[in-house]
Amino acid sequence: MHAYRPDHYEALGVSRSADADAIRTAWRAQAKQLHPDLSEGESEEAFRRLQDAYDVLRDPERRARYDDTLARQAALAQAARRAASRPIRPETALHMAPKAPFPPSSMRGRLRPRRRRIAGLLSYLAAIGLVVIVTAGIVGWQLFFLPEPQPTLVVTLDGDDRGRPAPAQPRDPGLLAKEAERAVQAQIERVEAARKRMEAQLNALEAHKPPATGGVPGKTPAMVAARVQCSGRGTTIVLTRDNDIPKVSYDNGPEVQPRISDLGTGAVLVSRIEPTNKIAIGFTKGDRTATTLLMFDETGRVQQTFPIECTVAAF
């Protein structure tokens, strides 16, 4: 082991059992000899060693620690001399090899929080890595394994509750809009063709009808009441007369001017009472209960009929 050199007691020239007065007296005597300002030829290093020795030995606490250090060094040196004097057996040579120093208890206390922080950081990084892996797996599944939904186009016109799913359309929005426009135009053309066929049938019916009994041929029969309301099967129709001009409203819709035809034998047909021209009403002159509502399909053929009842006789 390394020993303190020079020895403070030796530097002052006193024994290790010297009291404070002896140490002070020895320091004063040598200080006059070694002080650079009082003696020539002496170095500052010698005076500094003297002063260091005096500073340690005059303080009781520092002297006690210094004496304790000297005692431990002496014990270690004696143990080393005893070990060197004894022969070393080969089987014990391995155990006498120098070992790595173990950190003191104070150092171990400082290392434990640091290890816990490192372990917590590693756990946090592992959790983040797991989340990233799971998210990447879900995204990959949705991109490569789930089927892509196909768009469906349903075209519905006003007054027509029959929506038809269109065939699968391309993904291009421009092509999809064009297909929708063509489907709407085709539906409008079908409705217009049905309306023309129904008008042709009505015109043919009027051309071949027999003359009305007591009536004037070619003259439109006039309404006998100012307001007539007919209803049946959830359907309501209101006929009004304004300055001899008839108006009709279908299911609280807007009033339109209908076509009124005298079919002869006391029958009157009222048509064109709603936009798609698929409904007509057959009245019996002088009777409010013998009234029939006719519904046509897109081809102009009568699809169904059912009786309705009116508040008063319309014709």
WOMO-V615113 format. One record per backbone hydrogen bond with DSSP energy under -0.5 kcal/mol. CO is the residue of the C=O (numbers start at 0). NH is the residue of the N-H. If there is no record, write none. Layout:
BEGIN
co->[CO | CO]
nh->[NH | NH]
END
This chain:
BEGIN
co->[6 | 7 | 8 | 8 | 14 | 18 | 19 | 20 | 21 | 22 | 23 | 24 | 25 | 26 | 27 | 28 | 29 | 30 | 34 | 34 | 42 | 43 | 44 | 45 | 46 | 47 | 48 | 49 | 50 | 51 | 52 | 53 | 54 | 57 | 58 | 59 | 60 | 61 | 62 | 63 | 64 | 65 | 66 | 67 | 68 | 69 | 70 | 71 | 72 | 73 | 74 | 75 | 76 | 77 | 78 | 79 | 80 | 81 | 86 | 88 | 88 | 89 | 89 | 91 | 93 | 103 | 104 | 105 | 106 | 107 | 108 | 109 | 110 | 111 | 112 | 113 | 114 | 115 | 116 | 117 | 118 | 119 | 120 | 121 | 122 | 123 | 124 | 125 | 126 | 127 | 128 | 129 | 130 | 131 | 132 | 133 | 134 | 135 | 136 | 137 | 138 | 139 | 140 | 140 | 150 | 152 | 154 | 156 | 160 | 163 | 171 | 172 | 173 | 174 | 175 | 176 | 177 | 178 | 179 | 180 | 181 | 182 | 183 | 184 | 185 | 186 | 187 | 188 | 189 | 190 | 191 | 192 | 193 | 194 | 195 | 196 | 197 | 198 | 199 | 200 | 201 | 202 | 203 | 205 | 211 | 214 | 215 | 225 | 227 | 228 | 229 | 230 | 231 | 234 | 235 | 236 | 237 | 238 | 239 | 241 | 243 | 244 | 246 | 247 | 248 | 248 | 249 | 255 | 255 | 257 | 258 | 258 | 260 | 260 | 263 | 265 | 266 | 266 | 267 | 268 | 268 | 269 | 270 | 273 | 277 | 278 | 279 | 280 | 280 | 281 | 282 | 282 | 283 | 286 | 287 | 288 | 290 | 291 | 292 | 293 | 294 | 294 | 296 | 300 | 303 | 305 | 307 | 308 | 313 | 313]
nh->[10 | 11 | 12 | 13 | 17 | 22 | 23 | 24 | 25 | 26 | 27 | 28 | 29 | 30 | 31 | 32 | 33 | 34 | 37 | 38 | 46 | 47 | 48 | 49 | 50 | 51 | 52 | 53 | 54 | 55 | 56 | 57 | 58 | 59 | 62 | 63 | 64 | 65 | 66 | 67 | 68 | 69 | 70 | 71 | 72 | 73 | 74 | 75 | 76 | 77 | 78 | 79 | 80 | 81 | 82 | 83 | 84 | 85 | 88 | 91 | 92 | 92 | 93 | 95 | 96 | 107 | 108 | 109 | 110 | 111 | 112 | 113 | 114 | 115 | 116 | 117 | 118 | 119 | 120 | 121 | 122 | 123 | 124 | 125 | 126 | 127 | 128 | 129 | 130 | 131 | 132 | 133 | 134 | 135 | 136 | 137 | 138 | 139 | 140 | 141 | 142 | 143 | 144 | 145 | 168 | 165 | 163 | 159 | 162 | 154 | 175 | 176 | 177 | 178 | 179 | 180 | 181 | 182 | 183 | 184 | 185 | 186 | 187 | 188 | 189 | 190 | 191 | 192 | 193 | 194 | 195 | 196 | 197 | 198 | 199 | 200 | 201 | 202 | 203 | 204 | 205 | 206 | 207 | 208 | 214 | 216 | 218 | 240 | 238 | 310 | 236 | 308 | 234 | 231 | 250 | 229 | 248 | 227 | 246 | 244 | 245 | 241 | 239 | 255 | 237 | 250 | 252 | 247 | 257 | 259 | 260 | 270 | 262 | 268 | 266 | 284 | 262 | 263 | 282 | 260 | 270 | 280 | 258 | 276 | 295 | 272 | 293 | 269 | 282 | 291 | 267 | 284 | 286 | 283 | 309 | 290 | 307 | 281 | 305 | 279 | 302 | 303 | 299 | 296 | 294 | 292 | 290 | 230 | 223 | 224]
END
